[in-house]
Amino acid sequence: MPTPQAPWLLRGPRVAIRHVGHDDYAEITARLQESAELHRPWIPRREPTPEAFADYVARCGLPTHEGFVICLCGTGDGAAGTGDRAECSAHGHRIVGAANINNIVRGSLQSGALGYVAYASTTGRGYMTEGLGLVIRHAFEELGLHRLEANIQPGNVRSSRLVERLGFRLEGHSPAFQLVDGQWRDHDRWAITSPG
C-alpha cells in the first residue's frame, strides 16, 4: 500500500516544495543519473540504491535534518496548497531540484546547513532560485531557525551566484572542508540570517 501523500509546504508561481518521501526514489535516481556530469566534482557520488535512499529519507525524519523536493507546478499564491506528492510526478509536476537542511542545532544557535542539487534537464530557468527561496522561508518561518549556512566549492560559480541572489553573504573560506570523491575540498562559507 502506498505511503499517504503529503501536501505542499509552500507554493510559488512556478514551483512548490514538500518533504521528500520513499516514493520519490525512482524519479530522483533518474534525475541524478542524468545530471552526473553537472554534479561532478561538486557533490560526492553515491550509489543510488533503494537502501541508501531509504536511509536518507529516514535521516530526514530526525530533528536534525529536513529533506525537500522542489516540484514544477502551476500558478500559486505562495501558501501551502492542496496538491500532493502524486501531483508532483503523476500529473506532470516533476521534481526539478532537491534541498536539505542538515545539522540543525537548536538552543541559542537555531541554525542549519543548507544543501541542494539542481538537475541538468531543468537548470537555467530560475526554478532553484524560487524553490530555495521557499525552503529558506520555511526554515525561518516554520522551523524557527535564525541562520542558514551554505558551503560551496570556490569554483562552483553558478552555485555561489544562486545563494548570493537569495541574500546569502560570503563569510569565509574553509580549507579541506568536505571529502568529495576521495579528496578533501575547500569550500566558501555563505550564510543568511532570518529578517525577523
N, C-alpha and C positions, 0 to 999 in steps of 0.2 A: 504494500500500500504506500503511495507517495507521501512524502512529508507535507504537512499543511503549508500552504503558501502564505508568505508574509507580505504586508502592504509596503508601499514605498515609504521610506523615512522622510525624504524631501523630493520635490519635483521642481524642475526648472523649465524653461521654454523648450529645450530640446532633449534633455537627459533627466534621469531620476536616479536616486541611489536607494539601495536596500542592502540588507545583510546578505553575505554570501551563504550559500547552503549546499548540501550534498548534491542536489540535482543540478548544480552548475558545473559539475566535473567535466562533462563531455565538451561543452562549449568553451570553457576556459582552457582546457587542454588543446583544443583546436586552435584557439587564438594564440596561445603561447608557442605552439609549433610553427604557425605561420609567421611569427614575429621573432624567431630565434636570432636572425641577423641584426634586427633593430635593437635587441636587448644586449647583445654581446658588445663590449665587455662590461656593461653597466650593472647587470644583476647576476647573481650566482645561478648557474644552471642546476636544475634539479630534475630528477626523473619524475614525470607526471603520472605516477601510479595511483590507482584508486585508494590505496592505503595511505600514501603520503598526503593526498588531498583530504581524506577523512581526518587525518591528524591536524592538518591546517584548519579545517572547519571547527574541530574540537578546541583548538587553541584560541580561535576567535570567540569562543564562548566563555573564556576565562575573563575575570575582571580586569586583567592587564592587557587585553587585546580586543580590537574591534576589526572586523573584516567587511568590506563593502564591494559591491559591483556597481558599476556605472552603466546604465542601460539607456539606449536610444529610445525616446518616446515622442509622443505628440506634444501639443501645446499644454502648458500648465501654468499654475499661478504661484508656484513655489511652496505650496502647502503639501503636506502628506496627502497622497492621493489614494484612490481605492484600487489602483492596479495591483496585481500580484505578480509573483515570480513567473507564473505561466505566461503572463502578458509579455514579459521581457524577451523570451525566446520564441514561444509558440505563435505569437501574433506579430512577428517581425520586429519586436523591440529588443534587438540583440545587444549583447554585452559589448561595450566599446572601451572599457577600462576597468581597472580594479584599484582599490586603495586599502591600506591597513593603517590603523593607529596602534603601534606596538609600545611595549614598555611603559604602559600607563602607570604613573605614580600619583598617588593621592596625597592627602595631608597638606602640608604647606607649599608643595610644588604644583600640584594639579597640572601635570604635563604629560606629553606623549610624543612618540616619534612617528612621523608620517612617512609612509612608503607607498609607492604607486607604480603601476605599469600601464602604458598605452599599448595598443595593438596596431600592427603595421597597416591593416586594411582601413583603419579609421583615424590615422594621425593627420595633423594639419588642418583640422576642421573646427577646433575650439571645444570639442567635447570634453577633453580633460580639464581645461580651464573652468568650464561650467560645472563639471562633476566634482572636481576637487574643491571648488567654492562651496558646493553643497556639503561635502564631507567636513570642511572646516567649520561651516555654520553649525552642523550637527555636533561637532566636537565642543564648540564653545557654548551653544545654547542648550543642548540636551544632555551632553555628558558632563558639563560644568568644568571643562578644562580651561586653564588660563593660558597655556603655552603649547605650541606645537613646534617641533624641530623637523627639518628635512636635511638629511646628509646626502650630498651629491658629489660624485667624482668631478673634479675640475674640468675635465674635457667634455663632460656631458652638457654642452651649451644649451640644447633645447630644454632639458630639464631645469637648468638654472633659470632660464628665461621664464619658464612656466611658473615657478614659485615666486619669482620676482613680480610677475603680473598679478599674482594673488596677494601681494603685500608682504611677503617674507623679506627679511633683511639679512644680508650676509654678516655673520658674526665672527667667523673664524675658520681656521684650517686645521684638520685633524690628520696628521700623518699616520699611515698604516692603520686606518680605522676599521676596515672590513675585509674579510677574506672572500675574494671573488675569484672563482676558478683557479684556486691554488696560489694566488698572490694577494698579499696584504696591500690594499689600495688606499691611497689618500682620498679624503673627502672634504668638501667645504661644508660648513655648518650654517644652515639658513634657519631662521626662526620667525614666528609670528606670535603675537600675544592678543588675547581677547580684547576687543574695544571696550567691553563693559567692566 
